[in-house]
Amino acid sequence: MKLASWVWKGLFTQNVPDGCWFGCTMSCAHAVDNFELKTGPYKGQKVMVDGPEYETVGGCGSNPAIFDPAAVLEINFYCDTYGLDTISFGTLTGFIMDCYENGILNRERCGGLEMTWGNWQATLEMMHQIGAARSRPGRRQGRKVHAGVFRQGIRRRSPVPQGHRHARQGAGAIRIHVKGIAGQQGGYYMTNKGPQHDEAWLIFMDMVNNHIPTFEKKAEALHYFPVFRTWFGLQGLCKLPWNDVEPVDNASHAEPNKVPEHVQNYVDIYNAITGDRSTRRKCCCNRSASTISSASST
């Protein structure tokens, strides 16, 4: 309960409807002002922490059993500072701690760090060493953790389960177990940027709503969604108003998983700003002209 929503609500000092877009009522933008750092190069300084997002709380909080909100905030800040992905770092840290607790890794192999569950001080020290490795003076120090953890520990001593041997584009692929979920497996391993849920996050429409039950529909989705989501991201448009809130009649459309009414809204915004006369087919690279023409527009 230490990382529950009401805990963060009490910490957020920026949590208003007009966070990114004027008039947006999603109220997803939030931050913590005047947070005093306890470690690292900015120790003692008061900073603004952007977030944390729920995946950062899960990845850098629950995953490594760090249930101190202040520690999660500090990890969040320094991930942003060093240019580290919070999900990848949280997954890596949890894996290291699991190996440490099971005797695969030890203090010597971790460069003197005691990577036990919940040890946020050691977690931040590891992060600072990784960050120091990006600069020339700290390169040797940062490599100490990498060499100890990976070369002596995980790679030599931890066998890879047979079911995970398909993972190729990054360790973050096992953040969510996708075995037996063909659409999401494709979403991870066929996208341009590797495992993530920006381009093709198909698990909900595949497993919950059953919008893409056949392999043909899954294949079409793996073509459409990476192109569409990349397109509206390049336009500076937000994902949330597209499919986190759906029209009441969305289920009656031929392709409800695409939320065609909201897609048309995005195209209308694009045309209004650019003066173009683009259609959904042109903007979203949908190969199926018949389904586009059958979907009602706003």
N, C-alpha and C positions, 0 to 999 in steps of 0.2 A: 504493500500500500504506500510505501515511501515514494514511489514514482507514479502514483495515480494522477489522474487528470486534474483533480482539485489542488494537488500540490503545485503543479506547474501554473495553474491559473492564478494562484497566489503570488507566484514569482514574476509572471509576465508583466512588463510595464508598457508593452506595445501590443495590444490585442484589440484592434478596432476594425470595424467593417471596411473602411477605406484604407486598406493596407497597401495593395499594389495598384488596384484600379478604383478610380473614384466611382462611388455608387455600388461597388460590389458588396454583397451581404454575406459572402462565404466566411469572412473573418478568419482567414487562414494565416495571415501575416502576424508574427509575434516575435518578441525579443525581450531580453533582460538587460536593463540599463544598470550602470554603476556596479558591475560585478567585479569584485576584487580577486585577482589571480593569486594563487598560493604557490605556484611553481613556475619554472621555465624562465625564459629571457625577459618576460614582462611581469615577473613576480612583484606583487605589491601595487601594481597599476590597476585602476578601475577602468573597465572596458564595457563595450556593448556586445552581448552575445546574440547572434542572429539564430533564433531557435531556442531549444532544440526541436526538430521535427520528431514525429512519433517513431520513425525508424531509427533515428539516432538514439532515442531513449531505449528502444529495444536492443539495438546493436551494441551500444556502448554502455548500457545500463544492465538490463536483465541478462544479456548474453554472457558477459564476464562476471555476473553476480555483483555488480557495483550498484548498490541501492542508495547511494548518497547523491541527491540532486545537484549539490554544488560540484561534486566530482564530475558528474555527467556534463554539466555546463562547461567546466574547464576543459574536458576532453573535446567537447564540441568546438570551443573557441580555438584550441590549438590545432585541431584537424583543419579548420578553415585557414588558420595562419600558415600552416605548413603545406597546404594544398593536398590534404589526404581525404579520401572518401570515408565518411563515418561508418557506412555499412561494411565496407571492406575492412576497415581497421577494427571495428567491433567483432567481426567474424574471425579475423586473424587472432585477436587477443583471446577470444573465447577458446579457440582451438589450441593456442599455446598453453592456456591455463589448464585445459583438459589433459593435454599431454604432460604437463608438470604434475598435476595431481595423480596421474596414473604411472608416474615414474619414468616416462619416456624422456622427459626433460628434467634437468635439475638446475640448481643455482649456478653451477660452473658453466653449464652449456648455455645458460641465459645471460652470460656476462655479468654474474653477480646479482642479478635481479631475482627476487623471490616471487615468481609468477603464480601465486595461489589465487583461488577464487576470491574476488572482491578486493584485491589489493590495487586500489586506484593509484597509490603513490608509485608503485612499480610500473603500472600501466603508463602513467604520464612520463616517467623517466625513460621508458622504452621509446615513447613517442618523441621525446626531446632528442634522444640519440639518433633516431631516424631522421628527424628534422636537421640535426647537426650534420648528418652525412651529406646533405645537399650542398653544404658549403665546404670549401677546400680545407680549412683548418680542422673541421670536425669530421672529416670523412673517415678517418681511421676509427674514431670512437663509435660512429654510427654503424660501421661494418661489424663491430664486435658483437652486437646483438644479432644481426642477420646471420653471421657465421655460426654463432653458438646455437641459435634456434633451428636454423634450416639445415646446415650441412652436417652437424653432429647429431641432431635430434630427429626432426620430423622425417626428412627424406630417407635416412638410413634405417630408422627404427619403427616407423609407423606404416604398416602395410595399407594400401589403398583398397577399400572394399570393392568387390567385383561390380556391384551395382553403380558405383560412382566413376568407373573408368571412362565413361563417355564425356566427362567434363573436360573441356579443352580450352575454352576462352577465358578462364579465370577462376580463382578459388571461390569467388562470390557466388558461383553457380550452385553451390550446395547450401546457400543461405536458406533457400526453400526447396524442399524435396520435390522434384518434378518427375520422378520415376513413374511411368504409366500415364502421364498427362502429355499426350503427344503435342497438342497445340502449344503448351507452355515450353516444352522442350525445344520446339522449333523457335519459339520466341526468344529463348536464351541463346541458342547456338547458330541461328541463321541471321541475326541482326548485325548491323555494321559495327556496333560499339561493344559487342560482347554481352554477357549476361547482365541485364538491367531491365527495368520496366518502364523505360521511356518510349522505346520504339514499338514493342509488341508485348504488352502485358495482357495475355489472353486467358489467364487462369479463371477469372470470374465468369466471363462469357462462355467459356468452355465447360467448366465443372459445375457452376451454380445455375446459370440460366439456360444452358444447353443450346446456345445459339449457333454453334458450329459443330454439329454432331458427326458430320462425315469428313473424310480426309480431304475431299475436294473443297469443302468450306474452310477447313483449317488451312489448307494451302493458299486459298484466296485471301484469307485473313492475314497470313504471313507476308503476303505481297502488299496488301492495302494499308495496314496499320503502321508499319514502319515508315512508309512514304507519307501518309497523312499526318502522323504525329510529328515527324521531322518538319513537315511543311508548316504546320501552325506554330511550332516552336520557333522556326526562323522568322515568322511574322510577329513574334513577341506576344502571341496569344496564350492564355492560360488553359491548362488541361481541365481544371475543375468544372467550369461552366459547361463543358462539352458533355461529359457523361456521368459526373458525380450527381448532377441534378438532371432528371430526364422529363420530357413532356408527358402529360398524363396519357396521351394516346400513342406513345412511342411503340408499344407492343404491337400495334396494328400495322406498322410499316413492314415492308418486305424484308428489310435488313435492320432490325431493331438494335443489333449490337453496334451499328455505326452511328446511331442517333442522328438520322439524316436531317431532321429539322434544325438541330444545332450546328451540324456541318454547314448547312445553308446559311445560318447566321454568320459563321466565320467567313464564308465566301463573300457575303454581303459587306462585312466590315472591310475585307481586303479590297473589294471593288470600290467602296466609298472612299477609301484612303488613297488608292492608286489611280482611280479613274479607269481601271480596266473593266472588261466585261467577261470575266472568267466564269466558268461553270464549275460545279462540283467535280465533274469528270476531269477537267483540265487541272484544277488545283490539287485534287486528291489522287490523281493517277488511277482511277478506278477503271478496270478493264471491262466491266460489265455494263454496257450502255443500257441494256434492258432494265436492269435493277435500278439504275439512276433515274430513268424516265418514269418508272413506276412509283418511285418514292415521292411523296408529296413534299412541296416546298413551302416555306413560310410566306 
